[in-house]
Amino acid sequence: MSLTRKGPEPAQDGMPTTRGMNFFLEDRNLQFLCESVMGAATFERARPHLVEMGEVAGGELDDLAAQADKNPPVLRVLDQAGRRVDEVVFHPSYKRMEALAFGRFGLAALSHRDGVLGWPGRVPQTVKYALSYLFAQSEFGLLCPVNMTDSTARMLKHYGSEELKAAWIPRLTTTDFAQLVQGTQWMTEKTGGSDVGAATTLARKDADGAWRLWGDKWFCSNANADVALTLARPEGAPAGTRGLGMFLVPRRLPDGTKNAWVINRLKDKLGSRSMASGEVTYQGAVAYVVGDIGRGFKQMMEMVNLSRLSNAMRAAGIMRRALLESIVHARGRAAFGGPLIALPLLRANLMEMLLDVEAAASVIFNAAAVFDRWDGGSAEDRKLFRIWTPVAKCWITARARAVASEAMNVRGGNGYVEEWVNARLLRDSYLGAIWEGATSVVALDVQRAIVRERCHEALFEYIGSQLREVTEPAAKPWVDVVVQAVEALKRRIDGWAALSRDELELEAKPAADLLYHLLAASLLLHEGQTLRDGAQDFRKLLVGALYVQRWLAARDPNAPPFTARDLASLDALIAWTPVSKTALGSRASQ
């Protein structure tokens, strides 16, 4: 394993490429964040694995992902004797990616088993998310099965019977790829996509006490999974989400025979083409109750919330790869007598992308730190994580579409051609805002967390704690903008009680977006204080100030988002060369 930074392959015919780069070593912001959220000792232990993943993502994995995208899985319904098998057949490139994810890096096992990657005990969520963020920059789709397998083990740990735990958790969390079983979660039906309470799948108990499921599941990601957590309505249970139970449905029964469900077809998807999504019919499939049969939906939503954070992380990874591709192209491509990166409009685009990428990374990795604390028993962090996750999912997955699209625009015609990575990044970005709840659905979940659980109070307290530690006088104008925006949002939320139902619902998306920007700005400014204290470098404070200017400060909506003075700092921000206090001071005086 090389620990040295490798540059890209030489540009051919003026067409610069990221091929051969180590995605971790190229990302100074990620290195800074990892040390900040993990602490120096944990980061030192994690660093060799991050370097290794960065090298794999920039080379082998990127090649495999391109092959798997062009050779999606196919469904083999019958064997040669005409027996129903419902087997999903993958291209060898996908199987090799599975071996990397589940075996070599143990991504689904890190938070469940001691000793994975040689770690003393369980690997922290912060490390798992950093490794996955790098993986996502080359392969998006496979991280769905990885997350589903990880989350299935987690749900069984919390709610499964001792028999189910013993039967499934060891195999869901093994790093021995030959022994691995994969998990998934199936909720969506024709009658109930976002409206889960409209689900019609029926659970009926046999005379011998065994549960059997009947009905259709319409969007079944990781269709080749060995075991599915699914929602079904026990016979006689009430309508709506309150009547749904959570069941574990294995693909094969203990005697090795195929369980009574079939895959009708695989979805022909716009993106995440490497991973199999299908339509499944339960035809009396044997199932096992997980947890309290009357709380199935609430239990499942815990899994969904974890998946939303994973989803946001993957979208953030796409954004980072899109920015890297754009920077390499703009630096290496000449036009109109100079490099593209010298052109003001292109510089403005790159600046906005950089701010979006660094904000998303800060939100994701600090969320992973909150996850670690919640997992350790912190009640306050449970409330914080409850609202943080949908806030992150709501904005980042939607914003990834814009960033990936702009990166295609930066590369121009080549960006529209499938031999380059941009087309795949763009196609994959469109799924993130749909998976685990479309954007409006997730915004409404943020609003529920506010109205029903008062989770925004924990989030506002967290934002305030970050801002209170920003003591640099030159940053005060930007801190004040964030504080004032927090107070304005508090007053707006207090006024929700007087609104009609329709008026209240219309508040959900703007409030969720604003919460994201307040959180991101507070994190960036706090990181800026940390960097200033440690190295007298004002780079991160400048990023925070520019982010506040872009998303929170009052300005003419028809004016350019950045001035020529702002854009003069772009090269230093990209290269992570030190930025002086003068640059931040000039911003405050505008």
C-alpha positions in Angstrom: 0.0 0.0 0.0 1.4 3.3 -1.0 1.3 6.2 1.4 2.5 8.8 -1.1 0.4 11.1 -3.1 0.0 10.1 -6.7 -1.0 12.6 -9.3 -3.4 12.1 -12.2 -2.3 10.5 -15.4 -0.9 12.9 -17.9 -3.5 14.7 -20.0 -3.9 13.2 -23.4 -4.6 15.6 -26.2 -5.5 18.4 -23.7 -8.0 16.2 -21.9 -7.1 16.1 -18.2 -8.2 13.2 -16.1 -8.4 12.2 -12.4 -7.4 8.6 -13.3 -4.6 7.4 -10.9 -5.3 10.0 -8.2 -5.6 9.0 -4.5 -9.0 10.5 -3.6 -8.0 10.8 0.1 -4.7 12.4 -0.4 -6.1 14.8 -2.9 -8.8 15.9 -0.4 -7.2 18.2 2.3 -10.6 19.2 3.5 -11.5 15.6 4.3 -8.2 15.1 6.1 -8.9 18.2 8.2 -12.4 17.0 9.0 -11.3 13.5 9.9 -8.8 14.7 12.5 -11.4 17.2 13.8 -14.3 14.8 14.3 -12.3 11.7 15.1 -9.6 13.2 17.3 -5.9 12.8 16.6 -5.4 9.3 18.0 -8.3 7.8 16.1 -7.4 9.6 12.9 -3.8 8.3 13.2 -5.2 4.8 13.4 -7.7 5.3 10.6 -5.3 7.1 8.2 -3.7 4.1 6.6 -7.1 2.6 5.8 -8.3 6.0 4.4 -5.2 6.2 2.2 -5.8 2.7 1.0 -9.4 3.4 0.2 -8.5 6.6 -1.5 -6.1 4.7 -3.8 -8.7 2.0 -4.5 -11.4 4.6 -5.2 -9.2 6.5 -7.6 -8.2 3.4 -9.6 -9.5 -0.1 -9.3 -12.9 0.7 -7.9 -13.5 3.4 -10.5 -12.7 1.0 -13.3 -15.0 -1.7 -11.8 -17.8 0.8 -11.3 -17.7 1.9 -14.9 -17.9 -1.8 -16.1 -20.7 -2.6 -13.7 -22.7 0.4 -14.8 -22.5 -0.7 -18.4 -23.3 -4.4 -17.5 -26.3 -4.3 -15.1 -27.6 -7.4 -13.4 -30.1 -9.7 -15.1 -32.8 -11.9 -13.6 -32.6 -15.7 -14.1 -36.2 -16.8 -13.4 -35.9 -20.6 -14.1 -33.1 -23.1 -14.0 -32.3 -25.6 -16.7 -34.9 -28.0 -15.3 -37.6 -25.3 -15.3 -37.6 -24.8 -11.6 -38.2 -21.3 -10.2 -34.9 -19.9 -8.9 -35.3 -16.1 -9.0 -31.6 -15.6 -9.2 -30.0 -12.3 -9.9 -26.9 -12.7 -12.0 -24.2 -10.0 -11.8 -21.3 -9.0 -14.0 -17.9 -10.1 -12.5 -17.0 -6.4 -11.9 -19.9 -6.1 -9.4 -18.8 -9.2 -7.6 -15.3 -7.8 -7.3 -16.7 -4.5 -5.9 -18.8 -6.5 -3.3 -15.6 -8.3 -2.2 -13.9 -4.9 -1.7 -16.8 -3.4 0.2 -17.9 -6.3 2.4 -14.6 -8.2 2.6 -11.5 -6.1 2.2 -12.8 -3.0 4.0 -15.6 -4.7 6.0 -18.0 -1.7 5.6 -21.1 -3.5 6.7 -19.2 -5.1 9.7 -17.3 -2.1 11.1 -19.7 -1.0 13.7 -20.8 -4.6 14.7 -17.6 -6.6 15.2 -14.5 -6.1 17.2 -11.2 -6.2 15.3 -12.4 -5.4 11.7 -9.4 -3.7 9.9 -7.4 -4.7 13.0 -9.2 -2.1 15.1 -9.2 -2.6 18.9 -12.9 -2.9 19.4 -15.7 -1.5 17.1 -14.7 1.0 14.5 -16.3 4.4 15.2 -19.1 5.6 12.9 -16.9 8.6 11.9 -14.3 6.2 10.4 -17.0 4.1 8.7 -18.5 7.2 7.1 -15.2 8.5 6.0 -14.3 5.2 4.3 -17.8 5.1 2.7 -17.5 8.7 1.5 -14.4 7.8 -0.5 -16.0 4.6 -1.8 -19.1 6.6 -2.9 -17.0 8.9 -5.1 -16.5 6.0 -7.5 -19.5 3.6 -6.8 -22.9 4.8 -5.5 -25.2 1.8 -6.0 -23.4 -0.9 -4.1 -23.4 1.2 -0.9 -27.2 0.6 -0.7 -26.7 -3.1 -0.1 -23.8 -2.3 2.3 -26.0 0.0 4.3 -29.0 -2.3 4.2 -26.9 -5.2 5.5 -25.4 -3.0 8.2 -28.9 -1.7 9.2 -30.5 -5.1 9.1 -28.0 -6.3 11.7 -28.6 -3.2 13.8 -32.4 -3.7 13.8 -32.0 -7.3 14.8 -29.6 -6.4 17.5 -32.2 -3.9 19.0 -35.5 -5.7 18.3 -34.9 -9.3 17.2 -35.4 -12.4 19.3 -32.4 -14.3 20.6 -33.0 -16.9 17.9 -33.1 -14.4 15.1 -30.0 -12.7 16.4 -28.0 -15.9 16.6 -29.2 -17.1 13.2 -28.5 -13.9 11.2 -26.2 -11.3 12.9 -23.0 -13.3 12.6 -23.6 -13.9 8.9 -24.7 -10.3 8.2 -21.6 -8.9 9.8 -18.9 -11.3 8.6 -16.0 -10.1 6.5 -15.6 -13.6 5.0 -17.3 -12.9 1.7 -17.9 -16.6 1.1 -20.0 -16.7 4.3 -21.7 -13.4 4.0 -25.5 -13.0 3.8 -26.9 -9.6 2.7 -29.9 -7.8 4.1 -32.4 -5.3 2.8 -35.5 -3.4 3.7 -38.7 -3.5 1.6 -41.6 -1.2 2.3 -42.8 0.4 -1.0 -45.9 -0.9 -2.7 -48.0 0.2 -5.7 -50.6 1.6 -3.3 -48.2 3.1 -0.8 -44.9 4.7 -1.8 -44.5 7.6 0.5 -47.9 6.8 2.0 -46.6 3.7 3.8 -49.9 3.4 5.8 -51.7 2.4 2.5 -49.7 -0.8 2.4 -51.7 -3.9 1.6 -49.3 -6.8 2.2 -51.0 -9.2 4.5 -49.5 -11.3 7.4 -51.5 -14.3 8.3 -50.7 -16.8 11.1 -50.9 -20.5 10.3 -52.5 -23.1 12.6 -49.0 -24.1 13.7 -48.3 -20.5 14.7 -46.0 -19.6 11.7 -46.5 -16.3 10.0 -46.9 -16.1 6.2 -46.9 -13.0 4.0 -49.0 -12.3 0.9 -48.7 -9.3 -1.3 -46.5 -7.2 -3.6 -43.5 -5.0 -2.9 -43.0 -2.6 -5.7 -39.4 -1.2 -5.3 -37.1 -3.7 -3.7 -33.5 -2.6 -3.7 -30.8 -5.2 -3.3 -33.3 -7.7 -4.8 -30.7 -10.5 -4.4 -30.6 -10.1 -0.6 -30.6 -13.2 1.6 -33.0 -11.7 4.1 -35.4 -8.8 4.0 -37.0 -6.7 6.7 -40.4 -5.9 5.5 -43.7 -4.3 6.7 -47.0 -6.2 6.5 -50.4 -5.9 8.1 -51.4 -8.7 10.4 -54.8 -10.0 9.6 -57.4 -8.0 11.6 -55.0 -5.1 12.4 -56.1 -1.5 12.0 -55.5 0.5 8.9 -52.7 3.0 8.6 -49.1 2.8 9.9 -50.3 1.8 13.4 -51.4 -1.6 12.0 -48.1 -2.6 10.4 -45.7 -5.1 11.8 -42.1 -5.7 11.0 -41.1 -9.1 9.7 -37.9 -10.8 8.7 -38.3 -12.8 5.5 -35.4 -15.1 4.5 -34.8 -16.1 0.9 -34.3 -19.7 1.9 -35.8 -21.7 4.7 -33.7 -23.6 7.3 -34.0 -26.8 5.2 -32.5 -25.0 2.2 -35.7 -24.8 0.1 -36.7 -21.5 -1.5 -39.1 -19.4 0.4 -42.4 -18.6 -1.2 -41.7 -15.3 -2.9 -40.7 -14.4 -6.4 -39.0 -11.6 -8.2 -41.2 -10.5 -11.1 -38.7 -8.4 -12.8 -35.7 -6.1 -12.3 -36.1 -2.3 -12.6 -34.5 -0.6 -15.6 -33.2 2.4 -13.6 -31.8 5.7 -14.7 -28.9 5.4 -12.2 -27.4 3.0 -9.6 -27.5 0.5 -12.5 -25.0 -1.8 -11.0 -27.3 -2.7 -8.1 -30.4 -4.9 -8.6 -33.8 -3.3 -7.7 -36.8 -5.4 -8.4 -40.5 -6.1 -7.9 -41.3 -8.9 -5.4 -44.5 -10.9 -4.7 -44.9 -12.7 -1.4 -46.9 -15.9 -2.1 -47.3 -17.2 1.5 -43.6 -16.6 2.4 -42.6 -17.7 5.8 -41.8 -14.7 8.0 -40.7 -14.0 11.6 -41.9 -11.1 13.7 -39.2 -8.6 14.7 -39.8 -6.7 17.9 -43.3 -5.5 18.9 -45.7 -6.4 16.2 -47.8 -3.3 17.0 -44.8 -1.0 16.5 -43.4 -2.2 13.2 -43.6 1.1 11.4 -41.8 3.0 14.2 -39.1 0.4 14.3 -38.7 0.5 10.6 -38.4 4.3 10.6 -35.3 3.9 12.7 -33.8 1.9 9.9 -35.0 4.5 7.4 -33.4 7.3 9.4 -30.1 5.6 9.4 -30.4 5.0 5.7 -31.1 8.6 5.1 -27.8 9.6 6.6 -26.1 7.0 4.5 -27.9 8.4 1.5 -26.8 11.9 2.3 -23.2 10.7 2.7 -23.3 9.1 -0.8 -24.7 12.3 -2.3 -21.9 14.3 -0.6 -19.4 11.8 -2.1 -20.9 12.5 -5.6 -20.5 16.2 -5.0 -16.9 15.8 -4.0 -16.1 13.7 -7.0 -17.9 16.2 -9.3 -15.8 19.1 -7.8 -12.6 17.2 -8.2 -13.3 16.4 -11.8 -14.2 20.1 -12.4 -11.0 21.4 -10.8 -8.7 19.0 -12.7 -10.4 19.8 -15.9 -10.4 23.6 -15.4 -6.8 23.6 -14.4 -5.6 21.4 -17.2 -7.7 22.6 -20.1 -6.8 25.7 -22.1 -9.3 28.0 -23.8 -9.2 31.6 -25.1 -5.5 31.9 -24.5 -5.3 30.6 -21.0 -6.5 27.9 -18.5 -10.2 27.6 -18.0 -9.8 28.2 -14.3 -8.8 31.8 -15.0 -12.3 32.6 -16.5 -14.5 34.6 -14.0 -17.8 32.8 -14.6 -16.2 29.4 -14.3 -14.4 30.5 -11.1 -17.8 31.5 -9.7 -19.2 28.1 -10.5 -16.2 26.3 -8.9 -16.5 28.5 -5.8 -20.2 27.6 -5.3 -19.4 23.9 -5.8 -16.5 24.1 -3.3 -18.7 25.7 -0.7 -21.5 23.1 -1.2 -19.0 20.2 -1.0 -17.3 21.4 2.2 -20.6 22.2 3.9 -22.0 18.8 3.1 -18.9 17.0 4.3 -19.0 19.0 7.6 -22.7 18.1 8.1 -22.1 14.4 7.3 -19.0 13.8 9.5 -20.3 15.7 12.4 -23.5 13.7 12.1 -21.4 10.6 12.3 -19.9 11.9 15.6 -23.4 12.6 16.9 -24.3 9.0 15.9 -21.4 7.7 17.9 -22.5 9.6 21.0 -26.1 8.5 20.6 -25.0 4.9 20.2 -23.1 5.4 23.4 -26.3 6.2 25.3 -26.6 10.0 25.0 -30.3 10.9 25.2 -29.8 14.5 24.1 -27.9 13.3 21.0 -30.8 11.0 20.2 -33.0 14.1 19.7 -30.2 15.8 17.8 -29.6 12.9 15.5 -33.4 12.5 14.9 -33.6 15.9 13.3 -30.1 16.2 11.9 -30.5 13.2 9.6 -33.6 14.3 7.7 -32.2 17.9 7.5 -29.1 16.5 5.9 -30.9 14.2 3.6 -33.4 16.8 2.4 -30.8 19.3 1.3 -27.7 17.3 0.3 -29.3 14.8 -1.9 -31.2 17.5 -3.8 -28.1 19.7 -4.1 -26.0 16.9 -5.4 -28.1 17.0 -8.6 -27.1 20.7 -9.2 -23.5 20.1 -8.4 -23.2 17.0 -10.6 -25.0 18.9 -13.4 -22.7 21.9 -13.1 -19.6 19.6 -13.2 -20.9 18.1 -16.5 -21.2 21.7 -17.8 -17.7 22.5 -16.7 -16.3 19.5 -18.7 -18.5 20.4 -21.7 -19.1 17.8 -24.4 -16.9 15.2 -22.8 -19.0 15.4 -19.7 -22.0 14.3 -21.7 -20.2 11.2 -23.0 -20.4 8.0 -21.1 -16.7 7.2 -21.3 -16.2 10.0 -18.7 -17.5 9.7 -15.2 -19.8 12.8 -15.2 -22.8 11.1 -16.9 -22.8 8.3 -14.3 -22.4 10.8 -11.4 -25.4 12.8 -12.7 -27.6 9.7 -13.2 -26.7 8.4 -9.7 -27.3 11.8 -8.1 -31.0 11.8 -9.1 -31.8 8.7 -7.0 -30.6 10.2 -3.7 -33.4 12.6 -3.4 -36.0 9.8 -4.0 -34.6 6.9 -1.9 -35.9 6.7 1.6 -38.4 9.5 1.0 -38.7 12.1 -1.7 -37.5 15.6 -0.7 -40.9 16.9 0.3 -41.6 13.8 2.4 -38.4 14.2 4.2 -39.0 17.9 4.7 -42.4 17.0 6.4 -40.5 14.6 8.6 -38.2 17.5 9.7 -41.4 19.4 10.5 -42.8 16.4 12.5 -39.5 16.3 14.5 -40.0 20.0 15.3 -43.8 20.0 16.1 -44.1 16.6 17.8 -40.8 16.1 19.4 -39.3 19.6 19.8 -36.0 18.3 18.3 -35.2 21.7 16.9 -34.4 22.9 20.4 -31.5 20.5 20.6 -30.3 21.5 17.1 -30.5 25.2 17.9 -28.6 24.6 21.1 -25.9 22.8 19.1 -25.7 25.5 16.5 -25.4 28.1 19.3 -22.6 26.1 21.0 -20.6 26.1 17.8 -21.0 29.8 17.2 -20.2 30.7 20.8 -16.7 29.2 20.3 -16.0 31.4 17.3 -14.0 34.2 19.0 -12.1 35.7 16.0 -13.3 39.3 15.8 -13.1 39.4 12.0 -15.7 36.6 11.9 -18.2 38.3 14.1 -20.2 39.9 11.3 -20.8 36.4 9.8 -21.6 34.8 13.2 -24.1 37.6 13.8 -25.9 36.9 10.5 -26.3 33.2 11.5 -27.5 34.1 15.1 -30.0 36.5 13.7 -31.3 33.9 11.2 -31.7 31.4 14.0 -33.7 33.8 16.1 -35.9 34.6 13.0 -36.6 30.9 12.4 -37.4 30.4 16.1 -40.1 33.1 15.9 -41.4 31.6 12.6 -41.7 28.2 14.2 -43.5 29.6 17.2 -46.0 31.0 14.8 -46.8 27.7 13.2 -49.5 26.9 15.9 -51.7 29.6 14.3 -51.5 28.3 10.8 -53.9 26.1 8.9 -52.8 22.6 7.9 -52.1 23.7 4.3 -50.1 26.7 5.4 -48.2 24.7 7.9 -47.2 22.1 5.3 -45.9 24.8 3.0 -43.5 25.9 5.7 -41.8 22.5 5.8 -39.3 22.7 3.0 -38.2 26.3 3.5 -37.7 25.5 7.2 -35.7 22.3 6.5 -33.5 24.1 4.0 -32.8 27.0 6.4 -32.0 24.6 9.2 -29.4 23.0 6.9 -27.8 26.3 6.1 -27.7 27.4 9.7 -26.1 24.1 10.8 -23.6 24.1 7.9 -22.6 27.7 8.5 -22.1 27.1 12.2 -19.9 24.1 11.6 -17.8 25.8 8.9 -17.2 28.9 11.1 -16.4 26.7 14.1 -13.9 24.7 12.0 -12.5 28.0 10.9 -11.8 29.0 14.5 -10.1 25.6 15.0 -7.8 26.1 12.0 -7.0 29.7 13.0 -6.1 28.6 16.5 -3.9 25.8 15.3 -2.2 27.2 12.3 -3.1 31.0 12.1 -4.8 30.0 8.8 -8.0 31.8 8.0 -9.0 29.6 5.1 -11.9 27.8 6.8 -13.2 31.1 8.3 -13.2 32.5 4.8 -15.2 29.4 3.6 -17.7 29.9 6.4 -18.0 33.6 5.6 -18.6 33.0 1.9 -21.1 30.3 2.7 -23.1 32.7 5.0 -22.9 35.3 2.2 -24.2 32.9 -0.4 -27.0 31.3 1.6 -28.0 33.4 4.6 -27.0 37.1 4.1 -29.5 39.5 2.6 -28.5 40.4 -1.0 -30.0 41.3 -4.3 -31.2 38.0 -5.7 -30.4 39.2 -9.2 -26.8 40.1 -8.3 -23.8 37.7 -8.8 -23.3 35.6 -5.7 -19.6 36.3 -5.6 -17.5 39.4 -6.3 -14.1 39.5 -8.1 -12.6 40.0 -4.7 -14.2 36.7 -3.5 -13.0 34.8 -6.5 -9.4 36.0 -6.0 -9.2 33.6 -3.1 -10.4 30.5 -5.1 -6.9 29.2 -5.9 -5.8 29.3 -2.3 -9.0 27.6 -1.1 -8.6 24.8 -3.7 -4.9 24.3 -2.9 -5.3 24.7 0.9 -2.5 27.3 1.0 -2.7 29.5 4.0 -5.2 32.4 3.9 -4.5 35.6 5.8 -6.8 37.5 8.1 -6.8 40.3 5.6 -8.9 38.2 3.2 -11.5 37.7 5.9 -11.4 41.3 7.1 -12.1 42.5 3.6 -15.2 40.3 3.4 -16.6 41.9 6.6 -16.2 45.4 5.2 -18.2 44.8 2.0 
